[in-house]
Amino acid sequence: MKYRVIVWGKRTGWQLLLALLAFIQVVGTFTLLTERLYLVKWLGGLAVALCFFLLGRGRISGALAPEFAMLVAVLAIGLLAQLGDSIDGRAVALVFSYTITGTTAFLVAPAALRRRSVQRIVWSGLLLGTTVATALGVYLGFQNLFTAFSLTTGRLRFSGAFYSANAAGVAGLIGVILAVAAFEARRWWRYLVPIPFFFAVMLLSDSRGSLLAAMVFLAVFPILRIARWPPQRMAIALSLGAAGLVLIGTMLGSRIDWPAPGQLGPELNRVSSGRWTNWKESLSYLDGPLRWMFGLGMSRNFSFAFQETDFPVPVRGSNADNFFVDILGRTGIVGLLLILGIIGSLTLKMWRGLIRGTARDASRYALGLALLASTIVLGGTNSIIFTWAWLQAMVAWPLIGAAATHPVDAPDRTHSA
């Protein structure tokens, strides 16, 4: 009995600590606390990485060493490309952030999250802190409706106490991911209860990027379930699905008001809330073959940098709000290909596990693949998907890294002969 009490106390202590750290990360995006909690938020991020390390008993996994090496190559390219302009503190901070993400996700998390007991502690703890902090942000927003709601380009958006509506949307997305991860680790349905609340936050904030990422995250699960069907059954399902898409396209095609050829750019800019123009402007500074190959440098193409912003270092680009555009501008085509290589390698490893492993392990690989797809989609409208001290990166990449290195238990075919 005493031993059980000690185990329960340790587990509860870890969960409460992780809940507190998640709470700090979310409230650190509140309008009134963004500056005040900046240092605390970063220290909290380092504490999360340390928690992963300690929960993994100080072990380091080499299973994703190639992916980590590719990330190091990307960062080296970004620093070398900036040598001509001198390396500033902003570049060092970005390299440090990406290094912490890569180290935790590719070296520490595979060892830490190998055990189900650790998964239950981590995801339930982070879910608790995220739920409380997001609910607090919504509550404080409804206390002052005039500042919580805004009308921008004809869109009524709710930001609550967050510094922007998109920040509120990302908090909702993280909550959905953590709820599913906690459920997958323990199979307790109560973990799924907050999901409608998190979707309500995303809908109120009208954060289209977060909503799309959340829908992709949930849609991948049935798609991957179909992928495990026998070939004949899958062929029938794909044929019926393709026929249904053709029918829907035929019915709706004539009703869609397609833009004129000369209006395609303005229409894309409208749909992307001005991002299309910003993406083109950010990449317009790649004015030669060398810069296209190796970029401008880690801090020279900075997302969220508006034209009128005054920085102590030269910044080229304008509010790209796209992780892949940022990587292309900072490290060129070579850096972008390396990032895509990391994504492709992780996808291949999880796909092999999904196909070759047992049904018992399928949910683990499916969760990793769904989260990777969701993170890629979010990266199309968000630049912080790999930046440590942002909770999305702390949740997504360690979970993906752990799923990609989960040992495959081959199905027993000895009795099928």
N, C-alpha and C positions, 0 to 999 in steps of 0.2 A: 504493500500500500504506500509506504513512504517513497519507494522508487517511482511509482506512478505519479505521485504528487510532484516530485522533483522534475520528472519529464514534462508533465503538464505545465509547470511553472516556467521551465525554459522555453517551451513552445509558445506559450502565451506572451512571454517577455519579448521574444523575437518578433511575433506578430504585431505587438503594440509599438515596438521600435520602428518597424517598417511602415506601419500605419502613420506614425508621426512624421517620418521622412517624406512619405507620399503627400501628406497634408501640407507640409512646408512647400513642396514643389508646386502644388496647385495654387495655394494662397499666394505664392510668390508671383503669380501672374495677375493678381488683383491690382486694379488701377492705383490704389493708395499704398500698396505694399511693394510694387515692382522695384523701386529704387531702394527702399528701406531693407528689403530682404534679399537684395542681389547677392551679397557675400554669403548670407546664411543659406541661400538656395544652392550656391555652388558647394559650400561645405557639406550640405545635406546630400548633394549628388555624390560627392566623394565617399560619404558615409554609406550610401547604398552600395557602391562598388566594394567597399570594405566588408559589408554584410555578406555579399555574395562570396567573397574570398574566405571569410571565416566559416560560413555555412558549408563551404566545400572543403573544410578542414585544411585550408592552405594549399590545396592541390592545384596544379596547372595541367591542362590538357593540351596535347599537341595535335589533336585530330583536325583542328582547323588552322594549323600553322600556315598552309599555303594561302588561305584567305587573309590571314593577318599580315603575311608578307606582302601581298598585293596592296593592302591598305597602307602599309609603311611606304611602299613605292609611290603611291598617290601623294602622300604627304611630302615625300622627298621631292617629287616633281614640283609641287606647289611652292616649296621653299626655294628651290634652285631657280625657278622661273622668276622669283622676286629679288634675286640677288642684285640685279642691276638697279633696282629702286631702293634697296636696303630693306632688311627684314624688320618689321615693327612689332609692337606688342600685340596688335590685333591678330597678326598672322600666327604668332606664338600661341596665343590663347586658343585659336581655332585648331591648331595642330594638337595642342594638349587635350582639348575636348574630344576630338576624333580619336586620339590615342586611347583615352580612357574608355570610350565606347567600344573600340576594337578589342582592347585588352580584356575588358569584362565579358564581352559577348563571345569572343573567339577563343580565349584562353582559360578564363575563370568559370563562366557559366556552364560549359559542358560538364565540368567536374562537379560543380555545386548542385546543379539541377538534375543530376542523374538519379538521385533518390526521390521517390514520391513524397517522403516525409518533408523534404526541403521545399518541394514544389507547393505543398499544401500551406506551409508557413509563409512563403514569399507572396504567392498570388492572393491569398486571403487577406494577408496583412496590408498589402498595397491597395487592394480593393476597398478595405475599410477606410483607409485614409483618404482615398480619392472620392469615395461616396460622401463622406462627411464634408470635405472641403468644397466639392461641387455644390452640394445642397446649401452650404453656407453662402457661396457666391450667388446662387439663385435667390436665396432669402434676402440677402442684403440688396440685391438688385430690385426686388419688388418693394423694398422700403423706400426707394427713390426712383419711381418709374420714369421721371423726366430725363434722367441721365442713363437709365438702364436700357431704354429703347431709343433707337435712332432710325431715321429715314434717309437711306442713301441710295441714289439712282433708282428710286421707286421701290426699294426693298425695305420693309420694316424688320429691323433686326434687334435682337435682345442680347446685350452683352453682360447683364447682371453687374456684378462687382469686378468682372474681368476687364483687362485693359482693352480688349477688342472682342467683337462677336466671334471671330474665328478662334480666339483663345478659349472661349466658352465651348465652342464646337469640338475642339480637340480634347478638352477635358471630358466631354461626353463620349467621344470615340474611345479614349483610354479606358473609361469605365466599362464600356461594352466588352473590350478586349480582356480586361482583367476578370470580369464576371465569367466569361466563357473559359478562361484559363483556370480560374479557381474551381469551376464546375468540372472541368476535364481532369483535374488533379484529384478530386475527392468524390465526385458524383453526388454532391448535395445540391438539390434543386433550389434551395434557398439562395444560393449564390447568383442565380439568374433573376431573382426578384427585382434588382435595381435597373435592369436593362431598359424597361419602358421609360423610366425616369431619365436615363441618359439619352435615349432617343428624343424625348421631349425637349431636352436642353439643346440638342443639335437642331431640331426643327425650329425652336424659338429663335435661335441665333441665326438661322438660315445660312449655316456654314455648309455650303454645297460640297466643298472638298472633303470635309469630315463625314458628311452623310454618304457620299459616294464611296469613301473608303470603308465605312461601316457596312454598307450593303454588299460590297465586294467581299469583305471579311466573312459575312454570313453566307453569301451565295457560294463560296468556294467549297463549303462542306458537302452539300448535296452533289456538286459536280465531281468531287473526288470520290464520293461514295459510288457514283455511277462508274467511275474509272476502274473500280475493283470488280465490276460485273463481268461475267463471262463474255467473250467476244461477240457471240451471236445476239445475246440480249442487249449489249451495248450498241451494236449496229442498228438494231431495231429502234432503240431509243433515240439515237442520233438522227436517223432518217425521219422519224416523226417530228423531232425538234426542228430539223431543217425545213421540213414541209410547213410547219407552223410559222416559222420566221418568214418564209416566202409569202405565205398567205397574209400575214400581218403587214409586211412591207408593201404588198400589192394594194391592200385596202387603205393604208395611210399615206402611201407615196403621193397620190394626187392631192391630198389635203395639206401637205407641207409646203410652206411658202419658202422655196429655195432662194437664197440670195443671188443677185446678179453676179456675173463673173468679176466685175470691178468692185463689188461690195463684199467680197469674201473676207478680206482683211478686216474691215470695220466690224463685220458681223462676228468674226472670231474674237476681236477685241472686246466687243460687248458681252459675249457669252463668258469670256474669261475675266470679266470685271477689270478690264484694262491691262491684264497681264501680258497679252499678246504683244502689245507695243513695247512694254518694258523688257520682255524677253529679247525682242529684236534689238532694242537699244543696248542691252547688256552685252550682247554678242557682237555688236557693231565695232567694239574696241579690239576685237581680234582681227587686226588689219594686215596680217602677213602670215605666210606659211608657218614660220616658227611659232608665232603666238597661237595659231590654230592647233598646232601639234602639242604645245606644252603650256599654253595658257598665259595669264597675266601675273599669277601669283596668288597666294592664299588669301590675302586681304584686299586685293585690288579689284575684285568684282564682288561687291558685298550686297547681299539681299537686304531689303528694308532700307536702303540708302536712297533717299529721294534727292532729286537734282539740287534742291536748295539747301540740303544738309551740309554743314561745314565740319569736315573731319580734319584732324591734324596730319593725316596721311592722304595721298591721292587715291581716290576711290572712283572707279569707272563702273558704270552700270546704274540701273535705276529700279529698285524694288522688284527684283526678279521674281521672288516668291516661288521659286522652283528649284528643288535640290539639284536636279540634273543640269539645268542651265547654269547654276552656280559652279558645279564641278567642271563643266566644260569651259566656263570663263576663267576659272582659277587654275586648272591643270590641263586644259586642252583635250584634244581627242584621245590622247594616250591615257590620261587620267580617267576620262569617262569610260573608256574600254575596260580599264582595270576594275572600276566600280561595277560595271556590267558583268565582268568576269566573276567577281565575288558573288553577285546575285545569282548568276547562272550556276556556279558551283554549288551553292547552298541549295538551290532548287533541285539540281540533279541528285544530290545526296538524299534529300527528303523524299523525292519521287521514287528512288530506288528502294528506300525503306518502306514506302507505302505499298509498292507493288510486291516486294519480296517478303515483307514481314507478315506476321500473323494479324488476324482481325483485332486482337487485343492491343496491338501497338498502332493500329491504323489511325486512331484518334489523335495520338501524339504527333504523327507526321502531318496529318490533315490540319491540325492547329497551327503548326509551323508554316506550312504552305499558305494557309489562309491569311496568316498575319504578314507574311512576306509580300503577298499580292496586295494586301491592304496598305502596307507601308509604301510600296512603289506607287500606288495610286495617290496616296496622300502627298508623296514627294512631288507630284505634278503641280500642286498648288501650295506647297509649304516647303520651307528650306531647313527646318529644324529636325528632320527625321533621323539625323545621325549625330546631333549635338547633345553631348552629355549635360546633365543638369536640366534637361527637359524630360519630363516623365515619359513621353512617348518613346524616346530612344532607350530609356532605362528598362522599359517593359518589352519593347518589340525585339531588339537585337539579342539580348540574352536568351529570350524564349526561342527565337529562331536558331541561334547557335546550339542550344541544348537539343532542340528537335533534330537538327542536322546531324548530330553526333550520337543520337540515341541508338543503342545496339540493336541490330536486326535479329529478331528471333525467327529463324526460318520455320515455316509451317512443317509439321510432321507429315511426311508422305509415305511412311513405311507401311501403312495399312491400306494405301490406295492401289498398290500394285495387284 
